[in-house]
Amino acid sequence: MNKENTADLAIVGAGIVGLAHAYHALKKGLKVVLFEREQFAVGASVRNFGMIWPIGQVPGQGLEIALRSRAHWMDLAKEAGFWLNPSGSLHVVYHQDEWDVLNEFVNLYSNAPYQVQLLTADEVLKKSPVVNPKGLIGGLWSSTECVVNPREAVRRIPHYLQEKFGLELRFGQQVKEISLPKVVTSTETWNVDKVIVCSGADFQTLYPEAFELHGVTKCKLQMMKAISFNKNFTIGPSLCAGLTLRHYQAFASCPSLKKVDERYDRELKEFKMHGIHVLLSQNNEGELIIGDSHHYGSTHEPFDSEVVNKIILNYLETFINLGDYKITERWHGIYPKLSGKLNLVVEPEPNVTVVNGLGGAGMTLSFGLAEEVIQNLH
Ligand SMILES: Cc1cc2nc3c(=O)[nH]c(=O)nc-3n(C[C@H](O)[C@H](O)[C@H](O)COP(=O)(O)OP(=O)(O)OC[C@H]3O[C@@H](n4cnc5c(N)ncnc54)[C@H](O)[C@@H]3O)c2cc1C
């Protein structure tokens, strides 16, 4: 074995989960090697909105991790030199039942570490001039949400970690066997003390039984990118509306949510059928990132549905005055999904930790969760 091929820790996967673990391990002074089978990251971590979204998390569960994660994102963006906009977010509402949910949310969690405020319609429009004023009742402003451009950030972070901390980067190398101390890839064998497996939606290659045991499934989400013909089109904070209230766990305890849920079911059953709620973010190029839908299963069709995209755009146009725009890209992403749990952190054998199942909140939670996992390595 080549003497140089030794490290304290091997990480499998250069998505955001693997990168967050590499960041904390390197900061702790460990020698780390990171394996990614692709030449650059192409998984869920570059297919998302780039939203760091603490407002979706429940206090005592994900919220504190999300807020710690946010602080790490802010540090890292500065250190590594990628774009991060601490834009905050707005949930805008047009129905009394939605306004009731927002009021209940604010009262229920008055002692939680959210940084939220109810806004009147006029105050909403001051924060975001693109919100449709017609029928607008008000909104929930939250100052903790940030946006990164995931394609920029997720591809910059590994190189920054290499330059600054000497991360051993191995793109284009699939890990095909782990039998400690050996980690074997298509072209190299490494000698390491510990391994963290962050393989995203690939459940088959490494420790498939760990995923089976915990009932992990996969969620497919359709997304679009658009540009406005108005060069000055600026959304301000990331935006969403009433449909989003039934998507995030944070609102699940609000009594009026049932009414919202039933009304949307009556209005269009396809919202639930396709798991549609609508979020809008804007990146550093001024591009609009629009989504999404949620379909669950162990294998997904590679084909996207225009019917689903149309429902997303129609709903978006109920709360945003988009003006003239054109769709420039359509794609889908897939993430692993656990039911009833925030994440999967298991040790399928001594000194090997699988970290996965962060669902639709991997950008939001990774740096906070990875900090805990690395602290607990002994
Ligand atoms: C459309 C969409 C929108 C989303 N929006 C948001 C959002 O705005 N905010 C948010 O917080 N979360 C969001 N999420 C969720 C978030 O993107 C995911 O939770 C997160 O990206 C998962 O990261 P990961 O590192 O586990 O997976 P991935 O990014 O898929 O990375 C896993 C990597 O492991 C590599 N790999 C697998 N097996 C091996 C092997 N044996 N050897 C070497 N390499 C291997 C793969 O090639 C891949 O690059 C969204 C997800 C999607 C799909």
The ligand as an SDF file (V2000), in Angstrom:
LIG
                    3D

 53 58  0  0  0  0  0  0  0  0999 V2000
  -35.1330   19.9120   -5.9620 C   0  0  0  0  0  0  0  0  0  0  0  0
  -34.6300   20.0150   -4.5410 C   0  0  0  0  0  0  0  0  0  0  0  0
  -34.7850   21.1970   -3.8570 C   0  0  0  0  0  0  0  0  0  0  0  0
  -34.2890   21.2940   -2.5430 C   0  0  0  0  0  0  0  0  0  0  0  0
  -34.2760   22.5080   -1.9360 N   0  0  0  0  0  0  0  0  0  0  0  0
  -33.6520   22.6380   -0.7410 C   0  0  0  0  0  0  0  0  0  0  0  0
  -33.4590   23.8990   -0.1580 C   0  0  0  0  0  0  0  0  0  0  0  0
  -33.7080   24.9330   -0.7670 O   0  0  0  0  0  0  0  0  0  0  0  0
  -32.9830   23.9640    1.1050 N   0  0  0  0  0  0  0  0  0  0  0  0
  -32.6020   22.8380    1.7740 C   0  0  0  0  0  0  0  0  0  0  0  0
  -32.2200   22.9450    2.9450 O   0  0  0  0  0  0  0  0  0  0  0  0
  -32.6300   21.6300    1.1920 N   0  0  0  0  0  0  0  0  0  0  0  0
  -33.1390   21.5000   -0.0510 C   0  0  0  0  0  0  0  0  0  0  0  0
  -33.1980   20.2920   -0.6520 N   0  0  0  0  0  0  0  0  0  0  0  0
  -32.6090   19.1350    0.0240 C   0  0  0  0  0  0  0  0  0  0  0  0
  -31.0900   19.0910   -0.1330 C   0  0  0  0  0  0  0  0  0  0  0  0
  -30.7380   19.4550   -1.4410 O   0  0  0  0  0  0  0  0  0  0  0  0
  -30.6110   17.6680    0.2060 C   0  0  0  0  0  0  0  0  0  0  0  0
  -31.0550   17.2940    1.4970 O   0  0  0  0  0  0  0  0  0  0  0  0
  -29.0880   17.6200    0.2000 C   0  0  0  0  0  0  0  0  0  0  0  0
  -28.5770   18.1580   -0.9880 O   0  0  0  0  0  0  0  0  0  0  0  0
  -28.6090   16.1860    0.3520 C   0  0  0  0  0  0  0  0  0  0  0  0
  -27.2070   16.2170    0.3040 O   0  0  0  0  0  0  0  0  0  0  0  0
  -26.3450   14.9070    0.1920 P   0  0  0  0  0  0  0  0  0  0  0  0
  -24.9300   15.3090    0.3010 O   0  0  0  0  0  0  0  0  0  0  0  0
  -26.8770   13.8770    1.1390 O   0  0  0  0  0  0  0  0  0  0  0  0
  -26.6960   14.3010   -1.2460 O   0  0  0  0  0  0  0  0  0  0  0  0
  -26.1060   14.6040   -2.7050 P   0  0  0  0  0  0  0  0  0  0  0  0
  -26.0140   16.0380   -2.9900 O   0  0  0  0  0  0  0  0  0  0  0  0
  -26.9250   13.7750   -3.6460 O   0  0  0  0  0  0  0  0  0  0  0  0
  -24.6280   14.0470   -2.6480 O   0  0  0  0  0  0  0  0  0  0  0  0
  -24.3030   12.6870   -2.5060 C   0  0  0  0  0  0  0  0  0  0  0  0
  -23.0260   12.4530   -3.2890 C   0  0  0  0  0  0  0  0  0  0  0  0
  -22.4880   11.1820   -2.9730 O   0  0  0  0  0  0  0  0  0  0  0  0
  -21.8760   10.6670   -4.1530 C   0  0  0  0  0  0  0  0  0  0  0  0
  -21.7250    9.2110   -3.9660 N   0  0  0  0  0  0  0  0  0  0  0  0
  -22.7110    8.3150   -3.7100 C   0  0  0  0  0  0  0  0  0  0  0  0
  -22.1940    7.0850   -3.5450 N   0  0  0  0  0  0  0  0  0  0  0  0
  -20.8480    7.2030   -3.7100 C   0  0  0  0  0  0  0  0  0  0  0  0
  -19.7640    6.2720   -3.6450 C   0  0  0  0  0  0  0  0  0  0  0  0
  -19.9460    4.9550   -3.3730 N   0  0  0  0  0  0  0  0  0  0  0  0
  -18.4950    6.7250   -3.8590 N   0  0  0  0  0  0  0  0  0  0  0  0
  -18.2830    8.0660   -4.1320 C   0  0  0  0  0  0  0  0  0  0  0  0
  -19.2810    8.9710   -4.2070 N   0  0  0  0  0  0  0  0  0  0  0  0
  -20.5430    8.5560   -3.9770 C   0  0  0  0  0  0  0  0  0  0  0  0
  -22.8530   11.0710   -5.2380 C   0  0  0  0  0  0  0  0  0  0  0  0
  -22.2460   11.0550   -6.5170 O   0  0  0  0  0  0  0  0  0  0  0  0
  -23.2740   12.4590   -4.7800 C   0  0  0  0  0  0  0  0  0  0  0  0
  -22.4700   13.4820   -5.3690 O   0  0  0  0  0  0  0  0  0  0  0  0
  -33.6880   20.1590   -1.9390 C   0  0  0  0  0  0  0  0  0  0  0  0
  -33.5660   18.9730   -2.6480 C   0  0  0  0  0  0  0  0  0  0  0  0
  -34.0130   18.8920   -3.9520 C   0  0  0  0  0  0  0  0  0  0  0  0
  -33.8190   17.5980   -4.7150 C   0  0  0  0  0  0  0  0  0  0  0  0
  1  2  1  0
  2  3  1  0
  2 52  2  0
  3  4  2  0
  4  5  1  0
  4 50  1  0
  5  6  2  0
  6  7  1  0
  6 13  1  0
  7  8  2  0
  7  9  1  0
  9 10  1  0
 10 11  2  0
 10 12  1  0
 12 13  2  0
 13 14  1  0
 14 15  1  0
 14 50  1  0
 15 16  1  0
 16 17  1  0
 16 18  1  0
 18 19  1  0
 18 20  1  0
 20 21  1  0
 20 22  1  0
 22 23  1  0
 23 24  1  0
 24 25  2  0
 24 26  1  0
 24 27  1  0
 27 28  1  0
 28 29  2  0
 28 30  1  0
 28 31  1  0
 31 32  1  0
 32 33  1  0
 33 34  1  0
 33 48  1  0
 34 35  1  0
 35 36  1  0
 35 46  1  0
 36 37  1  0
 36 45  1  0
 37 38  2  0
 38 39  1  0
 39 40  1  0
 39 45  2  0
 40 41  1  0
 40 42  2  0
 42 43  1  0
 43 44  2  0
 44 45  1  0
 46 47  1  0
 46 48  1  0
 48 49  1  0
 50 51  2  0
 51 52  1  0
 52 53  1  0
M  END
$$$$
